[in-house]
């Protein structure tokens, strides 16, 4: 499968997009718009909250930026723990 890295508004540089399926996948939490929301009934906010409650482990740990900080990311989108 061919994978393009793209910047999307809601997940900034922490998403990937598969060209063949045109699906986004958040590299940090693994949220997949069009599946997790449509098929499983999650809102992104509910998915994110569950991800944080379960330890906020990266879906693609090898792609986690060296100094990535969850609290800073949440502040950037006006979400506070």
Protein Blocks (a to p, Z undefined) as FASTA:
>chain_A
ZZdddddfklommbccdfklopacdfknopaghilmmmnopafklmmmmmmmnoopafbl
mlpcfklcfklmmmmnopaZZ
